[in-house]
Amino acid sequence: MINHWLLYALTIGTPFFPPSRTLSCQVLQIMIPIRHDLVQVGGSWAQRQIFNATMIEAAVRSNDIRTALGLVAELRERKPKSRTLQQLFEKLREKYNE
């Protein structure tokens, strides 16, 4: 069972925390397994997008570019014509190749 309040706090609060690799790793470990269960929780499309953006940001902050690329690729499968996702994917790929 998903703790709805924890999920809400993570989704809303995480972008405001100072960049901390440890905290970002912990957030990512919590969010990755439940990302496909959000449909059960409900919420709007915009709320799910905030959750996805928070996961990607947590992956980048924890220096896990490979996971960030995978998450963006997953989103691109759902919205293949998204220019924003394409640009984000390219930036992350460049960072990964450095």
GIWOGI-V603153 format. One record per pair of residues at least 6 apart in sequence whose ideal C-beta (glycine too) atoms are under 7 Angstrom apart, sorted by the first residue. I is the first residue (numbers start at 1). J is the second residue. Records with the same first field share a line. If there is no record, write none. Layout:
I: J + J
This chain:
2: 34 + 37 + 41
4: 41
7: 41
10: 27 + 30 + 31 + 54
11: 50 + 51 + 54
14: 27 + 54 + 58
15: 54 + 57
17: 23
19: 61
21: 61 + 62 + 63
24: 58 + 61 + 62
25: 62
27: 58
28: 55 + 58 + 59 + 62 + 64 + 67
31: 54 + 55 + 58
32: 55
35: 55
38: 48 + 51
52: 71 + 75
55: 71
56: 68 + 71 + 72
59: 67 + 68 + 71
60: 68
65: 92 + 95 + 96
66: 96
68: 92
69: 89 + 92 + 93 + 96
72: 85 + 88 + 89 + 92
73: 89
75: 85
76: 82 + 85 + 89
79: 85
